[in-house]
Amino acid sequence: MATKARILQAAYSQFCQIGYLPSTMESIAADARVATQTVYYVFGTKAQLLREVAEAAAAGLPDPAPVMDREWMQEALASSDPRRSVALVVEHGVDIYARVAPLLQAIQAAASVDEGINTYWRSVRDARRSGMRKFVATMEASGSLRPGLDAQRAAEILFVVNSHETFLGLTRDAGWDLEEFKAWLYETLCHQLLEPGSLVEGPSRSRPTKELSFDAFTPDG
C-alpha cells in the first residue's frame, strides 16, 4: 500500500507539472523510488495509472464513499436551509476541484489519444451532472428555486458555473485564493438558483456558512 501511494503521488506531481505525454513510467518510477517493472505490475498501463491518480485525487481519503453518499452531501440534501445546502456543496466540492483540476490538462491530453480515458472522463462528467440534478431536484421539491427557474435549467447553471474550468479560470489564471473563490461561487449560486429571502427565519437562524472555510469572506447573514 505504501508503494502504491508513493507511485500515485509521483505520478500526480508529474502529470500536473509536465503533462501526460512527457511523463513516462520510467520517470514516475524514479520519482517514486521503485523499479519501473513495479509501476507496470501495479497499474498495467500509463492510462490506468492516470485514471487511478484522478480517482485518488478526487477522493482525498482512502476508500471514501461515493460523493452522493458522503456525510456532507447527505447534510446538504437534508438541510431545511437551501443556502446551507449550497454552502456545503461549495465547501467540499471546491476542495475536490482543488485536487483534481491541476490534472485537467493531462486528462484532456490523454483523452485525445486514448479512448479508454476519453470514456472514463465522460463518465466522470456524467456522474457529476447526475449528482447536480439530484441536488437541484431537492431544492425544487422544497420550493427553494427562484421564481421562473425550473430544475433542468438550474442544473445546467450549476453544472457550468460550479466546474473545474471555472475553478481554474479564477484561481490559477486570475490568482484568486481558494476561500475567495468559494465565497464568490457561494454568492453566485445563491443569486442564480435560490428564491430571494430563502434563508431560514426565526430564532434557530444561523449563518449558512458557519464553520466553513470561507465564512469570513461572505457578508453577514
Protein Blocks (a to p, Z undefined) as FASTA:
>chain_A
ZZmmmmmmmmmmmmmmnojklpcfklmmmmnopafklmmmmnopamlmmmmmmmmmmnop
ahiacfklpmklmmmmmpcblklmmmmmmmmmmmmmmmmmmmmmmmmmmmmmomklmmmm
mmmmmmmmmmmmmmmmmmmmnopacghiafklmmmmmmmmmcfklmmmmmmmnopafklm
mmmmmmmmmmmmmcghiacgdjkbccfkgoiaklmmpccZZ
